[in-house]
């Protein structure tokens, strides 16, 4: 371990795998060094908490904020957000000329191949480039506890030992998340969302309580024969599998297989994915390509938002000037599902939030001066709160504004109705 970390220079550039591609043990070892002078790191949504990013000589350029990134920001570290689609994250490593690439991977198989395990994502090609370049380094953290996942045909997500400069074997286990139970409002949102998910639909679900509650409701319902084409593979999708509801039999492409680019959830989910022939991992440049998404039958995308204005503009990544998450694949799946009326994008959010001790509507009359739109109004389809669903497809500016006002919290509804009358003139 120490020999591998010593290969990273005090003045250097480093690209990291995201989420379940986070090489946690390597980052813990790097956190014990105190000689960083000018280390620039490209990463995002890193799982764990590392003193490395609190060092004054370390500069973190984050593509997606999670709990760790928000903590580092609040502690005054040098972290800056880089706006980008998930599909572009590998390119951002080139932007900083990352000399070192570090990822998490499974143990080598008999042929000397390591699987990128739970994260295919956006970094495989840049890892290969680093491995080929004698002036760069590719370092992998491998553990017998990291699942060996299967690649989608034509999209291998393995590296041969000959391509890797350094392998560090650890006893680490993949980060397991506690399951979110959700609130009563979340359960109502899931219930309203069910009306837009037909039998045999192909599903994309994001992280959080609502997508998991939707999956639970589908598992308990009478429908079935669902397919999966999802940026993220979740515990909710695992539960649908356990209920016998996912077959992928109606898919036009990759029939019989669920397709994803990364997985995040419980230890039980990771055990399910290990050597699972029915779930195939592909690079995010493929899974999140709108031209691929649209080919799936009755594609239903379920994602969240922080705020939606009466025009239908969707804010999913920032609260005013404060970054909360990132763009990821939010717009990709909204665009893909917008290309056919056979498909549907569901944006789920609670109608209110408490800000500074005061109740605030998350259905907004208009955007504030520092608001950041994640997905534009022309891609908005169905917006769901605990008070109902607003189907915006084919509606005029004023019609969609009134539809959104009707699913706002009653305390703000009359004011939003008045604002809706001002629009579309």
C-alpha positions as CSV (number, residue, x, y, z in Angstrom):
1,X,0.0,0.0,0.0
2,X,2.6,2.6,1.1
3,X,4.7,1.8,-2.0
4,X,1.8,2.5,-4.3
5,X,0.9,5.7,-2.6
6,X,4.5,6.9,-2.7
7,X,4.2,6.8,-6.5
8,X,1.9,9.8,-6.4
9,X,4.0,13.0,-6.3
10,X,3.5,16.0,-4.0
11,X,2.8,18.0,-7.1
12,X,0.5,15.8,-9.3
13,X,-2.8,15.3,-11.0
14,X,-5.2,12.5,-10.1
15,X,-8.4,11.1,-11.7
16,X,-10.8,9.1,-9.5
17,X,-13.7,6.7,-10.1
18,X,-17.0,7.9,-8.8
19,X,-19.5,6.4,-6.3
20,X,-18.8,2.7,-6.0
21,X,-15.7,3.2,-8.1
22,X,-14.1,5.1,-5.2
23,X,-10.8,3.5,-4.2
24,X,-11.5,4.1,-0.5
25,X,-8.5,2.3,1.1
26,X,-6.1,4.1,-1.3
27,X,-7.7,7.5,-0.3
28,X,-7.4,6.6,3.4
29,X,-3.7,5.9,2.8
30,X,-3.2,9.1,0.9
31,X,-4.9,11.0,3.8
32,X,-2.0,9.9,6.1
33,X,0.5,11.8,3.9
34,X,1.2,15.5,4.8
35,X,3.6,16.5,2.0
36,X,1.0,17.5,-0.7
37,X,2.1,20.7,-2.4
38,X,-0.1,21.0,-5.4
39,X,-2.3,17.9,-5.9
40,X,-5.3,18.4,-8.2
41,X,-8.0,15.8,-8.1
42,X,-10.9,15.2,-10.5
43,X,-13.7,13.1,-9.0
44,X,-17.2,13.4,-7.6
45,X,-19.8,11.8,-5.3
46,X,-16.9,10.1,-3.5
47,X,-18.0,7.6,-0.9
48,X,-16.3,8.1,2.5
49,X,-14.7,11.0,4.4
50,X,-11.0,11.7,3.8
51,X,-8.6,14.2,5.4
52,X,-6.8,14.3,2.0
53,X,-9.3,16.8,0.8
54,X,-8.8,19.0,3.8
55,X,-5.1,19.4,3.1
56,X,-4.3,23.0,1.9
57,X,-2.1,21.6,-0.9
58,X,-5.0,19.5,-2.4
59,X,-7.5,21.0,-4.9
60,X,-10.6,19.0,-5.5
61,X,-12.5,19.6,-8.8
62,X,-15.8,17.8,-8.2
63,X,-18.2,16.8,-11.0
64,X,-21.0,15.8,-8.6
65,X,-21.7,16.8,-5.0
66,X,-22.7,14.2,-2.4
67,X,-22.6,14.4,1.4
68,X,-18.8,14.3,1.4
69,X,-18.4,17.1,-1.1
70,X,-20.9,19.3,0.7
71,X,-19.0,18.7,4.0
72,X,-15.7,19.6,2.4
73,X,-17.2,22.8,1.1
74,X,-18.7,23.8,4.4
75,X,-15.4,23.2,6.1
76,X,-13.7,25.7,3.8
77,X,-11.5,23.3,1.8
78,X,-10.5,24.0,-1.8
79,X,-13.3,22.3,-3.6
80,X,-14.8,23.6,-6.9
81,X,-17.8,22.3,-8.8
82,X,-17.3,21.5,-12.5
83,X,-20.7,21.5,-14.4
84,X,-20.8,18.5,-16.7
85,X,-22.9,15.6,-17.8
86,X,-22.0,12.2,-16.4
87,X,-21.1,11.2,-19.9
88,X,-18.3,13.8,-19.9
89,X,-16.6,12.9,-16.6
90,X,-13.7,11.0,-18.3
91,X,-13.0,14.0,-20.5
92,X,-12.6,16.1,-17.3
93,X,-9.7,13.9,-16.3
94,X,-8.0,14.9,-19.6
95,X,-8.8,18.6,-18.8
96,X,-6.5,18.4,-15.8
97,X,-4.0,16.1,-17.6
98,X,-4.5,13.5,-14.9
99,X,-1.1,11.7,-14.7
100,X,-2.5,9.1,-12.2
101,X,-5.9,7.2,-12.5
102,X,-7.2,5.3,-9.5
103,X,-10.2,3.0,-9.5
104,X,-11.8,0.1,-7.6
105,X,-12.0,-3.3,-9.3
106,X,-12.6,-7.0,-8.7
107,X,-9.9,-9.5,-8.2
108,X,-8.3,-10.9,-11.4
109,X,-9.9,-13.9,-12.9
110,X,-8.0,-16.9,-14.4
111,X,-7.3,-15.0,-17.6
112,X,-5.9,-12.0,-15.8
113,X,-8.9,-9.8,-16.3
114,X,-10.3,-7.5,-13.6
115,X,-13.9,-6.3,-13.7
116,X,-14.6,-2.7,-12.8
117,X,-17.2,-4.2,-10.5
118,X,-20.0,-1.9,-9.5
119,X,-18.9,1.1,-11.6
120,X,-18.5,1.1,-15.4
121,X,-19.3,4.8,-15.6
122,X,-17.1,7.2,-17.6
123,X,-13.5,6.4,-16.8
124,X,-12.6,3.1,-18.5
125,X,-11.1,4.6,-21.6
126,X,-9.1,7.1,-19.6
127,X,-7.8,4.2,-17.4
128,X,-6.7,2.4,-20.6
129,X,-4.9,5.5,-21.8
130,X,-3.1,5.9,-18.5
131,X,-2.1,2.2,-18.6
132,X,-0.6,2.5,-22.1
133,X,1.3,5.7,-21.4
134,X,4.7,5.1,-19.8
135,X,4.6,8.6,-18.3
136,X,1.3,7.9,-16.5
137,X,0.1,5.5,-13.8
138,X,-3.0,3.3,-13.5
139,X,-3.5,2.1,-9.9
140,X,-6.3,-0.3,-9.0
141,X,-7.6,-1.3,-5.5
142,X,-8.9,-4.9,-5.8
143,X,-10.7,-6.9,-3.1
144,X,-12.2,-10.3,-3.0
145,X,-15.4,-8.6,-1.7
146,X,-15.9,-6.4,-4.8
147,X,-18.4,-8.2,-7.0
148,X,-17.4,-9.3,-10.5
149,X,-20.2,-7.9,-12.7
150,X,-21.0,-8.8,-16.3
151,X,-20.5,-6.4,-19.2
152,X,-23.0,-5.8,-21.9
153,X,-22.0,-7.4,-25.2
154,X,-19.8,-5.1,-27.2
155,X,-19.0,-3.0,-24.1
156,X,-16.3,-4.7,-22.1
157,X,-15.6,-3.2,-18.7
158,X,-12.5,-5.2,-17.8
159,X,-8.8,-4.4,-17.7
160,X,-6.1,-7.0,-18.2
161,X,-3.2,-7.1,-15.7
162,X,-0.9,-6.1,-18.6
163,X,-2.7,-2.8,-18.8
164,X,-2.4,-2.0,-15.1
165,X,0.7,-0.5,-13.5
166,X,-0.1,-1.2,-9.8
167,X,-2.7,-3.4,-8.1
168,X,-3.2,-3.0,-4.3
169,X,-5.2,-5.9,-2.8
170,X,-7.3,-5.0,0.3
171,X,-10.0,-6.6,2.4
172,X,-12.4,-3.7,1.8
173,X,-16.1,-4.2,1.1
174,X,-18.2,-2.0,-1.2
175,X,-19.9,0.8,0.6
176,X,-23.4,-0.2,1.6
177,X,-26.2,2.3,2.0
178,X,-29.0,2.1,4.6
179,X,-32.4,1.7,2.9
180,X,-34.5,4.9,3.0
181,X,-37.9,4.2,4.4
182,X,-39.4,7.5,3.2
183,X,-42.0,9.8,4.6
184,X,-45.8,9.8,4.2
185,X,-45.4,12.5,1.5
186,X,-42.9,10.2,-0.3
187,X,-45.4,7.3,-0.2
188,X,-48.1,9.5,-1.7
189,X,-45.7,10.6,-4.5
190,X,-45.0,7.0,-5.3
191,X,-48.7,6.2,-5.3
192,X,-49.4,9.0,-7.8
193,X,-46.4,8.0,-10.0
194,X,-47.8,4.5,-10.4
195,X,-50.5,5.8,-12.7
196,X,-47.8,6.5,-15.4
197,X,-46.1,3.1,-15.3
198,X,-47.7,0.5,-17.6
199,X,-47.2,-3.2,-17.5
200,X,-44.1,-4.2,-19.4
201,X,-42.5,-0.7,-19.0
202,X,-38.7,-0.3,-19.1
203,X,-37.6,1.4,-15.9
204,X,-34.9,3.9,-15.0
205,X,-34.8,4.9,-11.3
206,X,-32.6,7.2,-9.4
207,X,-31.4,7.3,-5.8
208,X,-33.7,8.0,-2.9
209,X,-36.9,7.0,-1.1
210,X,-39.4,7.7,-3.9
211,X,-37.9,5.4,-6.6
212,X,-37.5,2.6,-4.0
213,X,-41.1,3.1,-2.9
214,X,-42.3,3.0,-6.5
215,X,-40.4,-0.3,-6.9
216,X,-42.0,-1.7,-3.8
217,X,-45.5,-0.8,-5.0
218,X,-44.7,-2.4,-8.4
219,X,-43.5,-5.5,-6.7
220,X,-46.8,-5.7,-4.7
221,X,-49.0,-4.9,-7.7
222,X,-50.6,-7.0,-10.4
223,X,-48.4,-5.8,-13.2
224,X,-45.1,-7.2,-14.3
225,X,-42.8,-8.2,-17.3
226,X,-40.8,-5.0,-16.6
227,X,-37.4,-4.2,-18.2
228,X,-34.5,-2.2,-16.9
229,X,-32.4,0.4,-18.7
230,X,-31.0,2.6,-15.9
231,X,-28.0,4.7,-15.2
232,X,-28.1,3.3,-11.6
233,X,-29.1,-0.1,-10.4
234,X,-30.8,0.2,-7.0
235,X,-32.2,-1.8,-4.1
236,X,-35.7,-1.1,-5.5
237,X,-34.8,-2.8,-8.8
238,X,-33.3,-5.7,-6.8
239,X,-36.7,-6.0,-4.9
240,X,-38.5,-6.1,-8.2
241,X,-36.3,-8.9,-9.4
242,X,-37.0,-10.8,-6.1
243,X,-40.7,-10.4,-6.8
244,X,-40.3,-12.0,-10.2
245,X,-41.5,-8.7,-11.9
246,X,-38.4,-8.1,-14.1
247,X,-38.0,-10.2,-17.2
248,X,-36.7,-7.8,-19.8
249,X,-38.7,-9.9,-22.3
250,X,-40.4,-6.9,-24.0
251,X,-37.2,-4.9,-24.7
252,X,-36.4,-4.1,-28.3
253,X,-32.7,-4.1,-27.6
254,X,-30.7,-6.2,-25.1
255,X,-33.8,-8.5,-24.6
256,X,-33.4,-10.6,-21.5
257,X,-30.9,-8.3,-19.9
258,X,-31.1,-5.3,-17.5
259,X,-28.6,-2.6,-18.5
260,X,-26.9,-0.2,-16.1
261,X,-23.6,1.7,-15.7
262,X,-23.2,1.6,-11.9
263,X,-24.9,0.2,-8.8
264,X,-25.3,1.6,-5.3
265,X,-27.2,0.2,-2.4
266,X,-27.2,-2.6,0.2
267,X,-24.8,-5.5,0.8
268,X,-27.6,-7.8,-0.5
269,X,-27.8,-5.9,-3.7
270,X,-24.0,-6.4,-4.3
271,X,-24.3,-10.1,-3.6
272,X,-27.1,-10.3,-6.1
273,X,-25.0,-8.6,-8.8
274,X,-22.0,-10.8,-8.3
275,X,-21.6,-13.0,-11.5
276,X,-25.2,-12.2,-12.4
277,X,-25.6,-12.9,-16.1
278,X,-29.0,-11.0,-16.2
279,X,-27.6,-7.6,-15.3
280,X,-25.1,-6.1,-17.7
281,X,-22.9,-3.1,-17.1
282,X,-22.0,-0.6,-19.9
283,X,-20.2,2.7,-20.1
284,X,-22.3,5.8,-19.4
285,X,-21.7,7.0,-22.9
286,X,-24.0,4.2,-24.0
287,X,-26.5,3.8,-21.2
288,X,-27.2,7.5,-21.1
289,X,-27.3,8.2,-24.8
290,X,-30.8,9.5,-25.6
291,X,-30.7,7.7,-29.0
292,X,-30.3,4.4,-27.1
293,X,-32.8,5.2,-24.3
294,X,-35.6,5.9,-26.9
295,X,-35.2,2.4,-28.3
296,X,-36.6,0.8,-25.2
297,X,-40.3,0.0,-25.1
298,X,-42.5,2.2,-22.8
299,X,-39.5,3.8,-21.1
300,X,-40.4,5.3,-17.8
301,X,-37.7,7.5,-16.1
302,X,-38.2,8.4,-12.4
303,X,-36.0,11.2,-11.0
304,X,-36.1,13.9,-8.4
305,X,-35.9,17.7,-8.3
306,X,-35.2,20.4,-5.7
307,X,-37.6,22.9,-7.3
308,X,-39.8,23.3,-10.4
309,X,-41.0,26.6,-11.6
310,X,-44.4,27.3,-13.3
311,X,-42.7,27.2,-16.7
312,X,-41.7,23.6,-16.0
313,X,-38.0,24.4,-15.6
314,X,-36.4,21.8,-13.4
315,X,-33.8,22.5,-10.8
316,X,-32.2,19.3,-9.5
317,X,-28.6,20.2,-8.5
318,X,-28.3,23.6,-6.7
319,X,-30.0,25.6,-4.1
320,X,-29.3,29.2,-5.1
321,X,-25.6,29.7,-5.0
322,X,-25.0,26.5,-3.1
323,X,-24.3,23.3,-5.1
324,X,-26.2,20.3,-3.8
325,X,-25.6,17.5,-6.3
326,X,-24.9,17.6,-10.0
327,X,-26.4,17.2,-13.5
328,X,-25.4,13.5,-13.9
329,X,-27.8,11.8,-16.3
330,X,-30.9,13.8,-15.3
331,X,-31.3,15.5,-18.7
332,X,-30.2,12.5,-20.7
333,X,-33.1,10.4,-19.6
334,X,-35.6,13.3,-19.9
335,X,-34.4,13.8,-23.5
336,X,-34.5,10.1,-24.3
337,X,-38.1,9.7,-23.0
338,X,-39.2,12.9,-24.7
339,X,-38.6,11.5,-28.2
340,X,-41.8,9.3,-28.2
341,X,-45.2,9.6,-26.6
342,X,-44.8,5.9,-25.7
343,X,-42.4,7.0,-23.0
344,X,-42.7,9.1,-19.9
345,X,-40.4,11.1,-17.6
346,X,-41.5,11.5,-14.0
347,X,-40.0,14.2,-11.8
348,X,-40.8,13.6,-8.2
349,X,-40.5,16.2,-5.4
350,X,-42.2,17.1,-2.1
351,X,-44.3,20.3,-2.5
352,X,-42.5,22.2,0.3
353,X,-39.2,22.5,2.1
354,X,-38.3,24.3,5.3
355,X,-35.6,27.0,4.6
356,X,-34.3,29.1,7.4
357,X,-37.2,28.0,9.7
358,X,-39.8,29.1,7.1
359,X,-42.0,26.9,4.9
360,X,-41.2,27.4,1.2
361,X,-43.0,26.1,-1.9
362,X,-40.9,23.9,-4.1
363,X,-43.3,24.7,-7.0
364,X,-42.0,28.2,-7.7
365,X,-43.6,31.1,-9.5
366,X,-40.3,31.9,-11.1
367,X,-36.6,31.4,-10.6
368,X,-34.3,33.3,-8.3
369,X,-31.3,35.3,-9.6
370,X,-28.8,32.5,-8.9
371,X,-31.0,29.5,-9.9
372,X,-29.5,26.8,-12.0
373,X,-31.7,24.9,-14.5
374,X,-30.8,21.2,-14.8
375,X,-33.4,20.3,-17.4
376,X,-35.2,22.8,-19.6
377,X,-39.0,23.3,-19.7
378,X,-39.3,21.7,-23.2
379,X,-38.3,18.3,-21.7
380,X,-40.7,18.4,-18.7
381,X,-43.3,15.7,-18.9
382,X,-44.9,14.6,-15.6
383,X,-44.3,16.3,-12.3
384,X,-45.5,14.6,-9.1
385,X,-45.9,15.9,-5.6
386,X,-47.8,14.4,-2.7
387,X,-50.8,16.4,-3.9
388,X,-51.0,14.8,-7.3
389,X,-49.5,14.7,-10.8
390,X,-49.2,17.4,-13.5
391,X,-48.9,16.0,-17.0
392,X,-47.3,18.9,-19.0
393,X,-47.0,17.1,-22.3
394,X,-48.5,19.2,-25.1
395,X,-49.7,21.9,-22.8
396,X,-49.2,25.6,-23.3
397,X,-47.2,27.8,-21.0
398,X,-50.3,28.9,-19.1
399,X,-51.9,25.5,-19.0
400,X,-48.8,23.9,-17.6
401,X,-48.5,26.7,-15.0
402,X,-52.0,26.1,-13.8
403,X,-51.4,22.3,-13.7
404,X,-48.3,22.8,-11.6
405,X,-50.1,25.2,-9.2
406,X,-52.8,22.6,-8.6
407,X,-50.2,20.1,-7.2
408,X,-48.5,22.7,-5.0
409,X,-49.1,22.9,-1.2
410,X,-52.5,24.4,-0.4
411,X,-50.8,27.2,1.5
412,X,-49.2,28.5,-1.7
413,X,-51.8,27.4,-4.2
414,X,-53.8,30.6,-4.6
415,X,-50.7,32.7,-5.0
416,X,-49.3,30.4,-7.7
417,X,-52.7,30.4,-9.5
418,X,-52.4,34.1,-9.8
419,X,-48.9,33.9,-11.0
420,X,-49.9,31.3,-13.6
421,X,-52.4,33.8,-15.1
422,X,-49.5,36.2,-15.9
423,X,-47.7,33.6,-18.0
424,X,-48.0,32.7,-21.7
425,X,-49.2,36.1,-22.8
